[in-house]
């Protein structure tokens, strides 16, 4: 399998980045959803947020690298069987997913650094607060984070259903291309 995308196929870097981001997003969403119901005495009450923040920072780095890769390495052309509206819907969906990912990650960062403290990423390195102490910022950022993450999940599920529709009903190579399986 090639490293870079071609006009008809995704390369291994794009495929691996796509699935790693998808797994991280759904894992972070699941962990975040789980954490909201934890009691003070639960071990994950303290551990969960650290893991969530650390993976969130690593995801931010991965998404920035993915955007750079995508700008330097255009995606394959749409399949000839795709309708014009499907191509447009795919472009809009991908654009919205990127915007929402950045909104969710930045708002998550602002929640965690509203008190002026840094975020420790698995004790490997620290990401300092760029805002310092800002009273009430965690509440506003928390609301933005909540709605952005729900929007990402809903849009990602629609995106996945569209890929399944192409695979099952249209019987085209849309899903196979992102799995790296070519006929």
C-alpha positions as CSV (number, residue, x, y, z in Angstrom):
1,X,0.0,0.0,0.0
2,X,1.3,3.5,-0.9
3,X,2.1,6.1,1.8
4,X,0.6,9.1,-0.1
5,X,-2.9,9.4,-1.6
6,X,-3.3,8.9,-5.3
7,X,-6.1,10.2,-7.5
8,X,-8.1,7.0,-6.8
9,X,-6.9,5.7,-3.5
10,X,-6.1,6.8,0.1
11,X,-2.6,6.2,1.3
12,X,-1.7,4.4,4.5
13,X,-1.1,7.7,6.4
14,X,-4.5,9.1,5.6
15,X,-6.2,5.7,6.5
16,X,-4.4,5.3,9.8
17,X,-4.9,8.9,10.8
18,X,-8.7,8.7,10.0
19,X,-9.2,5.6,12.1
20,X,-7.0,6.7,15.0
21,X,-8.9,10.0,15.2
22,X,-12.2,8.2,15.0
23,X,-11.2,5.8,17.8
24,X,-9.8,8.7,20.0
25,X,-13.0,10.8,19.4
26,X,-15.4,8.1,20.4
27,X,-13.1,6.9,23.3
28,X,-12.9,10.5,24.6
29,X,-16.7,10.9,24.2
30,X,-17.3,7.7,26.1
31,X,-14.9,8.5,28.8
32,X,-16.4,12.0,29.2
33,X,-19.9,10.7,29.3
34,X,-18.8,8.1,32.0
35,X,-17.0,10.7,34.1
36,X,-20.0,13.0,34.5
37,X,-21.7,10.3,36.6
38,X,-18.8,9.5,38.9
39,X,-18.9,10.1,42.6
40,X,-16.0,11.8,44.5
41,X,-15.0,8.4,46.0
42,X,-14.6,6.6,42.6
43,X,-11.0,6.1,41.6
44,X,-11.8,7.3,38.1
45,X,-13.1,10.6,39.5
46,X,-9.5,11.8,39.7
47,X,-7.8,9.6,37.1
48,X,-10.4,10.0,34.3
49,X,-10.0,13.7,33.7
50,X,-6.2,13.4,33.5
51,X,-6.5,10.6,30.9
52,X,-9.2,12.6,29.1
53,X,-7.1,15.8,29.0
54,X,-3.9,13.9,28.0
55,X,-5.6,12.1,25.1
56,X,-7.3,15.3,24.1
57,X,-4.0,17.2,23.8
58,X,-2.5,14.3,21.8
59,X,-5.6,14.3,19.6
60,X,-5.2,18.0,19.0
61,X,-1.6,17.4,17.8
62,X,-2.8,14.5,15.6
63,X,-5.6,16.5,14.0
64,X,-3.2,19.4,13.3
65,X,-0.8,17.0,11.6
66,X,-3.7,15.4,9.8
67,X,-4.8,18.8,8.4
68,X,-1.3,19.6,7.3
69,X,-1.1,16.2,5.6
70,X,-4.4,16.7,3.9
71,X,-3.3,20.1,2.6
72,X,-0.1,18.7,1.2
73,X,-1.7,15.5,0.0
74,X,-5.1,16.0,-1.7
75,X,-7.8,13.3,-1.3
76,X,-8.7,11.0,-4.1
77,X,-11.3,12.0,-6.6
78,X,-14.9,11.1,-5.8
79,X,-16.1,7.8,-7.4
80,X,-17.9,8.3,-10.8
81,X,-21.0,6.7,-9.3
82,X,-21.3,9.4,-6.6
83,X,-24.1,12.0,-7.1
84,X,-23.2,15.7,-7.1
85,X,-25.2,16.2,-3.8
86,X,-23.3,13.3,-2.2
87,X,-20.0,14.8,-3.0
88,X,-21.1,18.2,-1.7
89,X,-22.5,16.6,1.5
90,X,-19.3,14.7,2.1
91,X,-17.2,17.9,1.7
92,X,-19.5,19.9,4.1
93,X,-19.5,17.0,6.6
94,X,-15.7,16.7,6.6
95,X,-15.4,20.5,6.9
96,X,-17.8,20.6,9.8
97,X,-16.1,17.6,11.6
98,X,-12.8,19.4,11.4
99,X,-14.2,22.7,12.7
100,X,-16.2,20.9,15.5
101,X,-13.1,18.9,16.5
102,X,-11.1,22.1,16.9
103,X,-14.0,23.8,18.8
104,X,-14.2,20.8,21.1
105,X,-10.5,20.5,21.7
106,X,-10.0,24.3,22.3
107,X,-13.0,24.5,24.6
108,X,-11.8,21.4,26.5
109,X,-8.4,23.1,26.9
110,X,-10.1,26.3,28.2
111,X,-12.1,24.3,30.7
112,X,-9.0,22.8,32.2
113,X,-6.8,25.9,32.2
114,X,-9.4,28.4,33.4
115,X,-7.8,28.4,36.8
116,X,-4.4,29.3,35.3
117,X,-3.0,25.8,35.7
118,X,-1.2,23.8,33.0
119,X,-2.3,20.4,31.6
120,X,0.1,17.6,32.2
121,X,0.1,15.1,29.3
122,X,0.7,11.7,30.9
123,X,3.6,13.4,32.8
124,X,5.5,13.6,29.5
125,X,5.2,17.4,29.1
126,X,3.0,20.2,30.2
127,X,0.8,22.5,28.2
128,X,0.6,25.9,29.9
129,X,-2.5,28.1,30.3
130,X,-2.5,30.9,27.7
131,X,-5.3,32.8,29.4
132,X,-4.2,32.7,33.0
133,X,-7.0,32.7,35.6
134,X,-10.3,33.7,34.1
135,X,-13.4,33.6,36.3
136,X,-16.3,31.8,34.8
137,X,-14.5,30.7,31.6
138,X,-14.8,27.0,32.5
139,X,-18.6,27.3,32.6
140,X,-18.8,28.9,29.1
141,X,-16.2,26.6,27.7
142,X,-17.9,23.6,29.3
143,X,-21.2,24.5,27.5
144,X,-19.4,24.9,24.2
145,X,-17.5,21.6,24.8
146,X,-20.7,19.7,25.6
147,X,-22.6,20.8,22.5
148,X,-19.6,20.5,20.2
149,X,-18.8,16.9,21.3
150,X,-22.4,15.9,20.8
151,X,-22.5,17.4,17.4
152,X,-19.3,15.6,16.5
153,X,-20.7,12.2,17.5
154,X,-24.0,12.8,15.7
155,X,-22.2,13.9,12.5
156,X,-19.7,11.1,12.7
157,X,-22.5,8.5,13.1
158,X,-24.2,10.1,10.0
159,X,-20.9,9.9,8.2
160,X,-20.5,6.2,9.1
161,X,-24.0,5.4,8.0
162,X,-23.4,7.1,4.7
163,X,-20.3,5.0,4.2
164,X,-22.3,1.8,5.1
165,X,-25.0,2.9,2.6
166,X,-22.4,3.2,-0.1
167,X,-21.0,-0.2,0.7
168,X,-24.3,-2.1,1.2
169,X,-26.8,-0.4,-1.0
170,X,-24.7,1.2,-3.7
171,X,-22.0,-1.5,-3.7
172,X,-19.3,1.0,-4.5
173,X,-15.7,1.3,-3.1
174,X,-16.3,4.3,-0.8
175,X,-15.8,2.3,2.4
176,X,-13.2,0.0,0.9
177,X,-11.0,3.0,0.0
178,X,-10.9,4.2,3.7
179,X,-10.2,0.6,4.8
180,X,-7.4,0.2,2.3
181,X,-9.1,-2.7,0.6
182,X,-9.0,-2.4,-3.1
183,X,-10.5,-4.7,-5.7
